[in-house]
Amino acid sequence: KGGLESERQQYIIHGGKTPNNELSDKMYVMSVVCKNNKKVTFRCTEKDLVGDVPEARYGHSIDVVYSRGKSMGVVFGGRSYIPSAQRTTEKWNTVADCLPHVFLVDFEFGCSTSYILPELQDGLSFHVSIARNDTIYILGGHSLANNIRPANLYRIRVDLPLGSPAVNCTVLPGGISVSSAILTQTNNDEFVIVGGYQLENQKRMVCNIISFEDNKIEIREMETPDWTPDIKHSKIWFGSNMGNGTVFLGIPGDNKQAVSETYYFYMLKCAEDDVNEDQKTLTNSQTSTEDPGDSTPFEDSEEFCFSAEANSFNGDDEFDTYNEDDEEDESVTGYWITCCSTCDVDINTWVPFYSTELNKPAMIYCSHGDGHWVHAQCMDLA
């Protein structure tokens, strides 16, 4: 609507699970307010819904369909806590699949309507959804009640005439069994599914190409990427679509290392395009055998500022306020240790010893005796 970029480019946020095991049924519409230099300012507005409001959930999908010049949001699947009447102290955080209802959400008027489709019998979570014009394709997913990952492939078509919307579902053959996979688009009619799980403790190493032609969908296996040994042996992985056929993958590092929070990240490029050598260098993977000090650090390309109030975008200065209370209290992170009897590293007075140090003292592994870690300042280095 309109000609402004902020109106053309919007993001819908719904549900999700917090670290405190809380679920939200709120729905937010986020749009770009302004771009200047390297700062992007977003306006995040809560959308009040009436009608059949989707319950708080996570592991669901939300897409937008277009029909007859109108658009509508579609919410499907996910998990939620069991009904409050069934929650006891022992089962307080027990979750179950949401009912397999399809919700149509009108973002302009805030109306939500649920539809019961006979083809959708079981609840699904962590499935893959692809929206194309007036149609959404649902692939894979995990059924918590049966603890299976059925090879699903549903086509949900939404018609938006002047009267009431019409929603119908068709079960298609050729589905795939996968959950928590990442979807990336390589061109107008082609997508790639990467990652996910085929069993609870078994990653799905095969990737699939999804092609559309004349409203027909075709799913086929693609050549398996050259996964690194770290990725192959890792029990879990996670990631996100970076656009233009590129997927960002992460795996946890070896917890035997000094910094147990270490993660290793990779960029998998699924589309071939004309890039120069400098750009190709940026897409190389960082393996776990590399010295993090030799790796090029990620730099902030844009600064994202969020606000729920529309009248709070009258200036940029308010976003630059520094509050030292926001800094992490490193005195309780377990990193600060007394490495030897003469160690005099003080958390309050320590200053960087090397130019590569940021906010923690560099530590060097000494192989003397049984081996131990020593603060760099405490070693007699020329």
N, C-alpha and C positions, 0 to 999 in steps of 0.2 A: 504494500500500500504506500502511496506517495512516492517521492523521489529521493528521500533521505536514506543514507546508508544505515542509520540506526534503526529505521523501520524495516529495511529489507533483510538485515542480518540479525536474527534473534536466536536465543538459545533457551530451551525449556529445561528446567530442573524440577525433578519430582522425586520424593522419597529418598531412600538411602539409609544406611546404618552407621551410627556414630560409634567411636571407640567405647562409649559408655553403654552400648547395646540399646540405644534409643532409636526408635523409628519415627519418621515424620510423614504426615500426609499433606504437607504444604506443597504448593506448586508456585514456582517463580518463573517470571519471564525476564530474561536478561538481554539487554541490547547495548550496542556501542553508542556512547554519548559523544565522544570526541577523540580524535587522534592528533597528537602533536609531538614532534621529536620521537622519543622512544617510549612515551607514556600513552597507554590506552585506558580510557576511563569507561567503565561500564555502569549502567543503571540497572539495578536488580529490584524488581517490583513483585511483591506477593500478589498472586491472583486468587481472589475469593471465588470458590466454586459453589454452585447450587445444584440440586438434583441428586443423582447417584454418584456421590463423591468417592473416588477410589480410596480404599483404606491405606494406611501407612504400610509401606512395603520396600523391599530391596530385591535385586536380582531380576528386575522386570525390564521391559522395553517401552520406550515412548517415541513415536514417530509422527510425522505430519503427512497427510494425504491431501491431494488436490483434485477437485471434481467440479466441473461446470462453473469455473471461476471462483470457487470458494475453497477454503482450507479447513481442516479439522485435525486435532490431535488424537492419536490412538494409543491407549495404554493397555498393555496385556502382560499377564503372568506375574511372577515374583513370589516372594515369601513374606509372611507376616507372623506375628506372635499368635499363639492359639487364643481363642476367645477368653476374655477376662474371667468368665465363670469357671473355666477349666484350669486356670493358672494357680498353681500352688507354690509353696516355697521351693520344692524340689523341681518343679517344671516351669519356673517363672520365665526363663529365657528359651523355652521350647518354641520352635517355629514350625510352620506348616505351609504348604503351597497355597497360595490364594486361589479362590475359585476361578475356573477358566472363563471368566467373563471378559468381554471386549468393551472398553470404555471409549466413547467418543467425547472429546472435550472441545468446546467452542471457546477459544481464547479471547474472542472479541466480547462475547456476552457473559462468559464465565459459567456456561451451562455444561453439565456432564450427564451422560446417559449410558447405562450399561446394557449390553446385548448378550443373550444366551444363545450360542450357536451349537446345534446338535453334534457337529463334527468335532468340537473341542470338549472332550470328556474329562481329561486329567489336567491338573494344574502343572505348570512348567516354570522353571526358573533358569536363569543364566543361558538363555537361548540366543540365537542370532536372528536379527530382524533386518529386512531390507525394504525400504519404502521406494516405490516407483509410481509416480502420478497418483492414481486412485487405488493402488494395490500395495499390500504389505505381505511379504513372504516371511514365514516363521520357520526356522531350521533348528533341528537338534533341541537341546535343552535337557534339564535334569528333573525327573519326577521324584520328589522327596518321599512321597507315600510308598512308591514301589522301589525306590533306590535304583532306578534304571535311567539310561540315557537313550531313549528311543530314537530311531532314525526318522524323525518327523520332517515333513515338508508340507506346510499349510499355505494356502493362498487366500488372503482376506481382502475382499474388494468392497470399497465404500462408495456409494453413489449419493451425491448431495443435490437432490432436486430442490424445488422451492418448498416442498412440504417436508415430511419427516425423512431423515436419512434411511437408506437401505444398506444393510450389511449382510454379506453372505460369505461362506467359507467353503473351500474345496480342498480335499485331501489329494495331494499329488504324489506320484511315485518318485523314487530316486533320492530320498532324503539321506541325511548323514547323522551319525551318532557322535555328538560332541557337546560339551558344555564349556562356558566361560571362554569362548574363542574370541578372537579379534577380527573385525571386518575392516578391510580397506578397499577403496575404489581405485582401479587402475585406468579406466576410461569410462565413457558414458554408458556402455553396455556391459561392463565387466567388473567383477569384484573378486577379491581373494580372501579366503578364510585361513587364518594363521593361529596356531597355538591351541589352547584349551586342553580338555581332558577327555579321554575315552573311558576311563575307569577312575575311581576315586583317587588312587595313588599312581595312575599311569597317564603321563602326558600324551597328547596326540601330536606326533611328530610330522604327520602327513598334512600337507596344505592342499586346499581345493580352489579351483577357479570356477566362478559362477558367471555364466554368460546369459544374456537376454537377447532374443531375436524374435520379432513379431509376437511379443507377449508370451513367448515360450522360454522356460528356464532350463538350463542345462548345467549340471554339476559334474566336474571331472577332476581327477587328481592332477596336480602339477608336479614338476620335477622337485624332489625334496631338496630344500636348502642344505648347504654344507654346514650343519650345526657344529658348533665347537664342542669339545669334550665336556666343558663345564655345563653347557646347556643340556647335553645328552644325559648327564649324570645327576642333574639337579631334580629334586622331587617336585618342586613347585616353580612356576614362572608366572609372570604377570606382564601387562603392557597395555598399549593404547595405539590407536590409529593416529598417525601424524599427517595424513593426507597425501595425495599424489602417489598412492601405492607404497607408502613407507610405514613400517610398523616399528614401534619402540618397545623393546623387550627388556625385562629385568629379572634377575635371579638373585637369591640371597648368597652372600659370600660365605667363606669357610668360617664357622663360629669359633675355630681355634685361634683365629688371629687376634691381635691385641685389640682391634676395634671390631666388636662383634656385630655392629650395625652396618657393616660393609655390604654394599650391593654392587653388582656388575650389570652394566647396561649395554645393549646392542641395538643397532639399527638394521633392520632387514628391509631391503628395497625389492619390492615385487614387480615393479614396472621399469622397463628400459626406456630411457629418454636421453636426449642430447645434453650432457653435462660436461663441463670442463674438468680438468684434473683436480683443481682446487676443490670443486664441489664433491668429487668422488672421495677425496680424502676425508671429508666430514662424515661420510656414511660408513667408514670403516668401523668394525667392531672393536671394542676394548675387551680384551680377554683377561682372565683372572691371573695370568702369568705376568702381566705387565706391571711395572712399578707405577703406582698411582702418581708418583711425583713426576714421571715422564709423560703422563697423559695430559692432553690439552683439556683444561677445565671448561665446564659449561659456563657460558657467560649469559647474563640477563639480556635478552634482546628487547624485551618490552616489560613495562611495569604495569601491573593490573591493579586497579583500584576499584573497590566495591562499596556500594552504599545502597541501603534500602529506601532512602528518602530522595525523591526527585528534586527537592529544593536544595540539596547539598552539593550541587555541581556548579556553584557560582565562582569557583576558583580552584587552582591547583595547589596552593600553599598548604591547605589543610591536610593533604595527603602526605606531606613530606615531614611531618612531625615525628621526631625520634623519642621513643619512650624506653628508657633502659630497663624498665620492669618487664618489657617484652623479651629481653634476652634470656636465654636458657641459663639456669643456675648450674654451672659446671662443677660446683663443689660437691654435688651429690651424684655425679655421673659415674663414679668409680674409676675415672681415668687417672686422677691425681694419686700417685703412690710415692712412698719413700723408697727410692731404688737402691740406696746404699747408706752406710752410716754417716757419710759426709754430705748427703743430699741436702741442699739448701733451697730447692725450688719452692717458692711460695706462690700460691695461687693469686695473692693480692699484689705481688710486686714483680711477677715474672714478665719478662719482655722477650720478644722473638730472638732466637739465637741464629737462625738461618732465615734467609729471605723467603724460603718456601713455607715457613710456618705461618699460620694464621692466628688461631686463638687457643692452640694447645701446644705444649712443648714437644718438640721432636724427640722420639725415643729410638735408641739404637740397640740392636740385639747383640749381646756379648756372649761369645761361645765359650768363655772360660768356665771350667768346672761343668756343672750341669746346665749352664746357660741361663741367662737372665736378661731382663730389659733394664736399660740405664737411660736416664735423661741425658740428652746431648750436652747440656751444660755441665754435667757431672763427670764427663770424660775428659781426659787430658789430651786434647786435640791440638795439633799445631795449626 
